[in-house]
Amino acid sequence: MNYSLVRGIVGRLLIGYALTMLIPFILAVFNRESSSSAFLLSLTITAVLGFLMYRLRESTEGKMGIRESFVIVAGAWFFTSLLGALPFWISGSVPTYIDALFEAVSGLTTTGSSVIDDVEILPMSILLWRSITHWLGGMGIIVLFIILLPNTGFGAVQLFNAEVPGPLSKRIMPRIRDTAISLWRIYTFFTLVLIGLLLAAGLDLFDAVNNAFSTVSAGGFSTKNASIMHYNSLAIEGIIIVFIIIAGGNYRLYLEAWTKKSLKPFRNTEFITYLSIICVSTVLIMGGLWLTHDKPPDYALRHGLFQVVSMVTGTGFVSTDYDLWPAITKLILFVLMFIGGCAGSTTGGIKIARIMLLTKHTWSMLTRGLHPQAVSSIKLDGKPINAAAVNMVSLFFFLYVGIFAIATILVAGTGLEPMDAMSAVAASLGNVGPGFGIVGPTTTFASVTIFGKSVLILCMLLGRLELFTLLILLRPEFWKTKNRW
């Protein structure tokens, strides 16, 4: 393990991360907010730590291997979470550091869960920092800094794959840095367009920017306690629905469509399945609200579609108090929390591509049970999927379910009701945000114990990095290599 190389790269990452804190710091100074000192101290600590780590490296030479890439990604998320919590804690926006860490991790992982009961009394700079953490974490901290870090060479590929794992991988451009630049250009373009549309719909600039950051990242932090429900605007909800759907799509498709100037990439099976799940779920919830809850069709369509899109993508925005809906509709939303959007999106969850592969694999095994001599291959979009990819998907599903079960037991042990604990863990592991009951759409996670919050913080990180990047560090043989300090 080349620890010197790891320290050097993580140090540079932290220096860049400190620069992002300048934005809310400038806003705080401009507004004469007391939080300006909190941001000044936080960015100073972050920059100094990053500078020391970079300067204390012994060498910039050496090949970046798989082990180094995993440690760099894990280290980057570890330090950005710890340091990103400082503005919340130092400014007094939250009572304890564990609450600040929860808020920072929730932001960076685009989960959107919060421990702050009244966000409307917070300084504008703190609200902006919450949204910035969403925006940075949406496309990925490492993906951004691949652009900013020169001379990473082949190591950039390792870093990209470690932070953006998935069931299938396909490089669009020969150089991974070119891919990262193009992805961030598209991401930024969507953000700017959304800001413009929200301004046209009646939001002020501050709310438009914050909600745009939270939408394109599939995050869910809002500047209002009631989330999008606060505005009670069909136009705003409609605009956000469109961009949440975009956030849940595979950015590889957008990149292909952009480079090839063609809509053919959107014939992708996963993307079509994604849209189909949204349509079917919306119809089912509409039926549940209309038939069993006596809600008019326009209400059922408006809020049913919004909450389906918000849940399946893990955005977590709220247009109404869905916790008051009938049980069948809440059960549908609960299932959607596990599904997630498309692979290569800014969303959490299992991902539709994995579910499709598992379904095809199960059907293939059933067919083989009837016809033992039959030879069949699993295909996606007409292309065969190798056995190794299918095995990794199966392992991911097993780990996901296992972690969900263990975490639910641990959180329930803190005093939460079983269903509340299940929704809290599902919301955290799937990077969704609000759940049901005590952690529902009109409440926060503030009442969860310190131990419970710690478990949920770990779940959020595991979900954002899709399990393997962190779990692989627990294997003893991972560290059994000749150390180079």
N, C-alpha and C positions, 0 to 999 in steps of 0.2 A: 504493500500500500504506500503510495507516494503522498505522505501527509503534507509535505511542503507544498506540493502542487495544489492539494485540496485547500490548505490555508490561504494560499495566494488567490485562488479563484473566488472562494467564499468572501475573502476580504474585499475584493473588487466589487462583488455583488452588493455588499453592505454599504460601500461608498455610494454606489448608484442609488441604493434604497434610501440613504440619507437625503439625497437630492430631491426625492419625491416628497419628503416632509417639508421642503421649502415652500411648496404650494399652499398648504393650509397655514403655514407660519406667516407667509406674506398676507394672506387673508385676515389672520388674527391681528396682525399689526395694523392693517388698514382699518379694521373695525374697532381697534383698541380693545380687544378681548383679553381677558386675563389668561386665556389658554396660550397666548403667544410665548410666555416663558416656558410652558410645558413643551411646546414644539421645539423651541430653541435648545432646551436641555436634551430632549430626545434625539434630535438630529445630530447634536454634538457628540453624544455618547455613541450613536450608531456610526458616525463618520470616523471617530477616533478608534473605535474597536476595529472597524474595517481597515483603516490605515495601518494599525499595529499588526493585524493578521497578515496583511499584504507585505509589509516591510520585514516581518520576522520570518518570512519564507526563506529557505536556504537556497532554493534554486527554482527557476522557472522551466527547467528542462525536464524531460521525462514524458513518456507516453501516458495518456489518460486511458485507462482501461475501464472495464465494466464496474469493478469495485470502486474505483475513484469516482465514477459518475454517480453511482448510487449514494455514496457518502456526501458528495457535493450537493446533490439535490436535497437529501434529507437534512444536511446541515443548513442549507439556504432557507428551507422552510422552518427549521427550528429557530434560527436566529431572527428571521424576519417576523416570526410570530412573537417571540419574546420582546424584541425591540419595538415592534409595531404596537404593542400593548402599552408602552410607556406614556404616550400622550393621553390616553384614557385615564390612566392611573394618576399621573402627576397633576393633571388638570382637575382632578376630583370628580370627573364625570361618572366614575364608578367607585364603590366604597373599598374594594379590595383588589389586589393585583390579580388574583385568580379570575375575578370578574373581567378585568381588563384583558387578560389573556384570552378568555372565552370570546370576548367581543372582537379581538384582533384575529383570532383563528377563524371565527365565523365569517369575518370579512374576507380574509385572504383565500379561504376555501370556497367562497361564494355560497356559504350555507344560508346566511341571513337570519339565523337565530340571534336573539338579543337578550341581555340581562338588564337593559335600561327600560324602566317602566314609562318614563316620560321623555322622549327624545326631543320634543318641541322646546324644552327649556335649555337644551344644550347650545353652546356657542356654535356659530355657523362653521367655524374652522374644524371643530370636532365632527360635525355632521359630514363635512366634505372629506375628512380623513377616512371616515367609515366607508364612504362611497369609493374613494381612491383605492382602498384595500380590495374592494370588490373588483374594480376595473383591472388592477394589476394581477390579481389572482385568476381572473376569468380566462384570459388567454395563456396565462402562466408566467410566473416570475422568471423562470429559467429561459423560456422562449424569448422573452423580452431582452434579457441580458446576453443571449447568444448574439443578438444584433450589436450590442454595445461592447462586448468583450472581443477584442481582436486576437488573432493567432490561437484560437482554440482548435483549429484543424479538425481532424477526425473526431476529437473529443466532443465537438459540438453535436455530432450524431448520437453519441452515447448519452449526453445530457438530455437531448431532446427526447430520446426513447425512454429515459428513466422518469422524466416528468410527465410525458404524454403517452403512457402505455395504452394499449388497446388490443382488441381481439385480432385486428387486421392492420397492417401497415403498408403504405404505398407512398413512395416519395414522388412528389409532383415535379420537383426541380432537382437538377444534379447536385447542387450545393444546399446543405441544410440551412445555412445562413440566409440564402436567397428565399427559401421556403418560409423561414421565420419572419423575414422582412415583409413578404407578401401577405402572410397571415395577419400581421399587425396592421398592415395598411387596410385590409378589408375590415378588420375589427374596428379600427379608428373611423373608417368611412361610415360604417353602420352607426357608430356612436354619434358622429356629427349630424347625420341625417335625422336620427331620432331626436336629438336636441332641437333641431329646427322645427320638426313636426310638433313636438310638445310645446314649444313657444307659440306656434301658430294655433294650438288648441287652447291656449289661455294660461299656461303655467309661466311663472316668472323665471328668469334666467337661472337662479340658484336651484330651484326645484327641478327645472328641466335638466340641468347638468347632472344633478344627483340621481334622479330617477333614470336617466339615460345610462349612467354608469352601472346602476344596479340591474337594469334590464338586459343590456347586451352581454353582461357577464353571467346572467341567470342567477343573480345574487339575492336581491329581495330587501335590502336595507332601504328604508324610506325616510324622508324628513318629517313625516307625520306619524303620530301614534296609530292612527287607523289605516295606515298604508294607503293604497290607491282608493280605498273606500272613502277616504276623506274628501276627495274631489267630487265624487258622485257625478262623473262626467262620462257619457257614453263614448264621446270622441276620444278622450284620453285612454279609456279602457281599450277601445278598438285599436288604437295605435300601438299600445303596449302589447296587446295580444299578438299582433303581426310580428313585432320584433322579438318577443319571447319565443315564438315559433322558429324564427330565424336563428336565435341563439341555440335552440335545441337541435338544429340541423348540423350535418357534418361540414366543417369548414373546408375540408378537402374538396367537396363538391363545389363550393363557392369559388375556390381557387381554380379548379378545373374550368368552371364556367367562365371565369374572368380571363384566364390565359387562352382558352380556345374560342372565346366569344360565341358560346353555344349553350343552349338549355338542355342538351342531351344528357349531361351528368345527373340531372334531376330525375332521370328514369331509374335511378338507383333503388333497388328493392328495399333497403333499410329505410330510406327517406319516404318512400311510398307507404311502407308499413307504419312508420312514425305518424304520418298524417292520418292514416286509417284509424290508428289507436285513438287519436284525438277526436275524430269524428264519431266513432262508435261510443266512446266513453261519454262524450257530450250528449248524445242521443239518450243513453241510458240514464244519465243524471237528470236530463230534462224530463224524462218519463217519471222518474222518482219524485221530482219536485212538483210536477204537474198533477200526478195522480194521487200521491200519498200526502203531499204537504199543501195542496190546494194553491200552488203558486201559478200565476198566469204564464202563458207561453213565452212572452217577451222577457220576463224576469228569468225564467228557467234557461232560456237560450243565452242571455247576456251573462249571467253569473255562472251558469254551468260551464260554458265554454271558457270563461276567464279562469276559473279555478282548475279545470282540467288541464289547460295549458300551463298554468302556474305550477301545478303539482308534478306533472309528468316531466317537466324540464328542471324541477327543483328550484325554480325561481322564488317561490314562496310569497309573492305579492298576494294581497287580499282585497277583493272587491266587495265582499259581504261576509258576515259571520257564518261561515259554513258549518261551524260546530253546532248550530241550531237546526241543521238539516236532518232529514230522516236517516236512520241507520244504514240503509242500503247505499245511499249516496256517499256517506262518509266511508263506507267500506271500499267503494270504487276508488275514491281519492287515496285511501290508505295503500291500496295495491299499486296505484300509479307512482307513489313515492319510491317504490322499489325499482320500477321499470327504467326510469331515466330517459334521456333523449338518445340521439344518435352517437355512435362512436366518432371521436374527433370534434365533439361539440364542447361548449363551455359548461355543460350540465354534469350532474352526478348520477348516481344510481348504477344499476347493473349494465345498462345500455342495451338498446334494441338489437344490435348486431349479435351480441352474446346470446340473447334469448332466442333469436332466430336459429343460430347454430345449435344450441341445445335442443331445440324443437326438432330440427332436421336430424340430429344425431339420435335422438330418442326414437323417431320414426324409422330410421335406418336400422336400429337395433331390434325393433319390433318386427320389421320385415325379415331380418336375418333369422329371427326366431322361428318364423314360419318357413323360410327357405334358407336353410343353413349353407347351401352351396352358392347362393346368390352373391354376386360381386357388385357392390354399389359404392359410389363416392358421394360425399357431401359437397354441394355446390352452392355458391352464393353469387348472384348475378352471372350465372353461367360459368363461373370459374371454380375449379375444384379446390377444396380447403384441405390442407394436409392434416394428418392425424395429430401432429404436435400442437397445432393451433386449437384443435378441438379439445385436446387434453388440457391445455391451459385455460380454456373457457370453463371446462368442467371443474377444474381446481378453483378457479375464481369464484364460481357459484357456490361451491362447498365452503370456501373460506368466508364468503359474504354472509351466508346463512348462519355459519357457526359463530362468527363474530357478533352478528345481530343477536343471537340467542344468549351468548355469554354476557354481552353488554346489557341486555335487557334485564337479566337476572341481577346484575350488579346494581343497576340504577333502581330497580324495584326494591332492592335491599335497603335503599336510603329512605324508603317510606312512601314512594310514589305508588299509586294504584297500578296494577299490571298493564291495563290498556294505555294509561298515561306514559308509563315507562316504555312500552313498545313504540308508541308514536314518537317519543322523544329520541329514542335510539334510531328509529327509521328515518326521522327528519335529519339527524346528525350524520349518520352513515351515508345517506343518500344526498347530503348537502342540499336539503330542501328548505329548512327554516322552521316555520311554525308547524306544530302537530295538532293534537286534539287534547281536549280536557284542560288540565292545568298548564299545558304548554301550547294552548290553542291560538287561534288567530287574533284574539283580543287580549291575550296575556303574554308574559315573557317567561324566560327561564330563570328569573331572579330567585324564585323560591326553591330551586333545586339546590341540594347541599353541595359543599365544596368537593366532596368525593364524586358525587354525581356529575358535576360540571367537568371534573377532570376526565372521567370516563367519556363524556360526550366530546370533549376537546380531542381526545385520541381518536374517537370515531370520525370526527370531521376530517382530520388529517389523513386517516386511513382511506376514507372515501374519496377525498380529492386526489390522492396519489394512487388510487386504485389498488390498494392493499400491498402489492408485491414490493414496491419500492421501500416501504418501511419494514415489512415482515422479513424480508430477506436479510436485513441487518441483524436479526435475532439468531440466525444460524451460526453456531460457533466456528464452522469451517470458513465462513466469510472472512473472518479476521485472522485465520491461520495462514498468513503469508508473511514473507520477509518484510518487516517494517522499514521504511526509509524516512527518517525524521530530518 
